[in-house]
Amino acid sequence: MRTGVAVRTIVDPGGKRRVHLIARHDGRFGYAEEFFSDDPEEQCWLPASGSRGLPVAICDSLETAEREARASIDWLRAISN
């Protein structure tokens, strides 16, 4: 199910985690966290924390979605805008 379009992606310094800030089709915003699996059978990006790839949070603006993501994802909090 497609629920929106990634409008910004923030990658951790190690390149193994990322957060997509998503513009939802209903005009609101959210975010989705992924990690890169080094498993030889996968070698791909997978949803983090059981989100199944669906956007977390429903926010009124892109700025609010980023603020929510930074508040709930430890590694993202440590990275400056």
PLY file of the C-alpha trace (Angstrom):
ply
format ascii 1.0
element vertex 81
property float x
property float y
property float z
element edge 80
property int vertex1
property int vertex2
end_header
0.00 0.00 0.00
1.47 3.33 -1.03
0.69 6.07 1.44
2.93 8.91 0.34
6.18 10.10 -1.18
9.53 10.57 0.56
10.44 14.25 0.30
13.59 14.13 2.42
15.87 11.33 3.59
18.28 11.58 6.51
21.00 8.92 6.69
23.07 8.17 9.79
26.84 8.78 9.56
27.52 5.03 9.31
25.16 4.68 6.35
23.20 1.80 7.93
20.07 3.65 9.10
17.86 6.22 7.46
14.62 8.11 8.00
12.32 9.14 5.19
10.18 12.21 5.82
7.00 11.49 3.90
4.37 13.71 2.29
1.18 11.72 2.61
-1.44 11.73 -0.13
-3.96 13.27 2.27
-1.85 16.44 2.64
-0.31 15.48 5.98
3.21 14.23 6.78
4.94 11.38 8.57
8.24 9.51 8.74
9.52 5.97 8.35
12.79 4.55 9.70
14.76 1.84 7.89
18.01 -0.07 8.48
20.31 -1.74 5.96
20.56 -5.50 6.43
24.01 -6.94 5.82
22.58 -10.47 5.82
23.90 -12.22 2.68
20.34 -13.26 1.80
19.00 -9.71 2.00
21.49 -6.88 1.38
18.67 -4.34 1.34
16.84 -1.66 3.32
14.20 -2.97 5.74
11.64 -1.24 7.97
12.85 -0.59 11.51
10.94 -1.23 14.72
8.16 -3.31 13.19
6.70 -0.36 11.27
6.26 -2.53 8.16
7.41 0.44 6.11
4.33 2.51 6.91
4.79 6.14 7.95
4.85 6.78 11.69
2.86 9.71 13.04
0.40 11.90 11.21
1.56 15.51 11.30
0.32 18.82 9.95
3.66 19.83 8.41
7.01 18.47 7.27
8.70 20.37 10.10
6.44 18.73 12.68
7.11 15.27 11.21
10.87 15.86 11.43
10.54 17.13 15.01
8.54 14.00 15.93
11.13 11.73 14.28
14.02 13.44 16.08
12.20 13.12 19.40
11.64 9.39 19.02
14.77 8.11 17.21
17.96 8.24 19.29
20.54 8.33 16.50
18.60 11.01 14.61
18.57 13.28 17.66
22.39 13.33 17.56
22.53 14.54 13.94
22.15 18.25 13.32
19.69 19.57 10.75
0 1
1 2
2 3
3 4
4 5
5 6
6 7
7 8
8 9
9 10
10 11
11 12
12 13
13 14
14 15
15 16
16 17
17 18
18 19
19 20
20 21
21 22
22 23
23 24
24 25
25 26
26 27
27 28
28 29
29 30
30 31
31 32
32 33
33 34
34 35
35 36
36 37
37 38
38 39
39 40
40 41
41 42
42 43
43 44
44 45
45 46
46 47
47 48
48 49
49 50
50 51
51 52
52 53
53 54
54 55
55 56
56 57
57 58
58 59
59 60
60 61
61 62
62 63
63 64
64 65
65 66
66 67
67 68
68 69
69 70
70 71
71 72
72 73
73 74
74 75
75 76
76 77
77 78
78 79
79 80
